[in-house]
Amino acid sequence: MEDLSSILMPEMVTVPAGVLSQKDDRTGKRWAVQVQLFEVAKYPVTQALYGSVLGEWPSLFKGDDLPVESVSWFDALRFCNELSTRCGLEPCYAFHADDAVEQQPKSGGFRLLTDAEWEYACRGGSHEPRYGPLDEVAWYAENSGGAPQKVGQKAANTFGLHDMLGNVWEWCWDQYDPHVYGQYRVFKGGGWADEARGCLVTNRRRSHPAFRVDDLGFRIARTVRLTGSA
């Protein structure tokens, strides 16, 4: 197994189980999601971590401590699989023909958050539109200077997670609305170029999984297997 210090092992935070209430903006339907215990990275994936794992530096704005951006949903999954392999974990994703991807439900490897996990983790137990005053927790259009900023400089939420709002949007695993948008995937959180209204815990945007843009990155998670569970 490779020395993990050579790939800048991400710092992970354990998020407790709980229930999240969600709403479909298109249909108005509401439902409750039971979120299981999981681990999530304290920061978005940085350019240093991404480059050390994949040997690629795709971001428009360069800096080791800046969040990686200009990465597609497929790129994020490739990163998760490669990091898992280097850490001696079973990769989470199986790639098939025609860009089909299957998630391995029992894998202990790194993966993207689901839409529900992301919102639950972002809220940190809060029921407010944001987990703190926007200027204190997020880089957005009014304070970013027109560029992403180093991760971890803004205040964390109660789970200890930084940059969940602002800096870069974050890809999630879920399809946005397969009946309307097909394979388009969800991304959440707002970015450095967004106005304040773009940085809300409930905001969901979508695009094709091959889409890349300079304010869109991702964060990684791991499923926690409790002792004795199947």
Secondary structure by P-SEA (a helix, b strand, c coil): ccccccccbbbbbbbbbbbbbbbcccccccccccccccccccccccaaaaaaacccccccccccccccccccaaaaaaaaaaaaaaacccccccccccbbbbbccccccbbbbcaaaaaaaaaccccccccccccccccccccccccccccccccccccccccccccbbbbccccccccccccbbbbcccccccccccccccbbbbcccccccccccbbbbbbbbccccc
